[in-house]
Amino acid sequence: MDRNELEVALQPFRDECANKGYPLLDICVFEAYPGDNSTSYIVQVKVDWVDHMDCSEAIDILFDILWEKCDEEIRKKVFSIVVMDTNDQLHCFYENLQEAQKPDRFTA
């Protein structure tokens, strides 16, 4: 299954997200390992409902809908889901405040 086929196969997922009140403004599919379309893909979604929601809650909602609406073959092709907000900013990210507070972390 190539990227275009996966985008088409994810339409029921996209439709159900909208039906449940979690519409996807945009969806993009990228190869998890660039140049290798034989494995899995990163699904990047742009949504306007994550502004006041924890990352884990947003991911739980999306994966629950993915499992509900897509068969195993399609789910195996999804390496990860990346959630972007309406400003095209990554909503789900790794944050380690203790590391960020170390002064030598940002010096050359």
N, C-alpha and C positions, 0 to 999 in steps of 0.2 A: 504494500500500500504506500503510495507516494503522498507527498504533502497535500496536493490538491484533492486526492481521494479522501484523505483524512478530514479535510475541511468540510467536504460534502457529508461525510459520515457523522460529523459532529453536529449537523443541523438539528437533529432531535434534542440534543443536549442544549443547544442555544434556544430552541423553542421552549423547552421545559423551564429553563432559567427565567425566561420572560413570563411564563404562565405562573410561576411561583413568586413573582415579584422581585426577581433578581436579574433584570435584563442585562445583556451584554451589549455595550455600545459598539464594540469591535472585537474581533477575534483574529489572531495571527498564529500561524503554525510555523515553527522553525525546527530544523534538524537538531537533535540533541548533540550529535557529533557531526559538525559540518562536513558535507561531502559524502556522508554515509546515510542513504535513505533506507537502508535495510533494517535499521534498528528502531529507535523511538524518536519522538518529537516533543518539543516544548510548546505548550499551548499558552499563549499570552492573551489575556482578556483585559479589556478596558471597561471599567464599570463606574457608575456614579453613586453607588450605594455603600461604599466601603469607608467613607470619610470618618465615621464615628463607630467603627467596628474593629475588633481585634483581627489581626492577620489569621490566626488559627480558626476563628469563627468563619471568616470568608472562605478559606480553603476547605473547611468541613462542608459548608453549603455546596460549593462547587463540586467537590468529589462525591458527595452523596447523590447529587443530580446526575453526574457522569455515570455512576454505578447503576442508577435507576434506569437511565435511558439508553445506555450503550452496551453492546455485547462485549464479551471478553476479548475478542480480536481487536476491537477499537481501543479498549482500555489498556491493553498491552502496548499499544503504540504511543500512549501518553506518558512521557517520562516525568513531566512536571507541569504544574499550572502556575503561571506567573500572573499576579494581579496588579494591574496598573490603575491609578485613579484618573480623574478627568483631566488632570494637568500632565498626563503622561509620565507621572512619577511612580516609581515602584512603591507599592503599598506594603508588600510583604518583604521584609529585609532582615538581615542579621544585625543585631545591635548588641554590642558588648560595652556597656558604659565604663566598666573598670578599665578595660584596655584603652578606651578613648581618653581617659583622664591621665594616662601616663605621658609625661612631657616628652620623653625620648621617642615616642612612637611616631611623632610627626617631624622629627628633625633628621637631617641627612647624616 
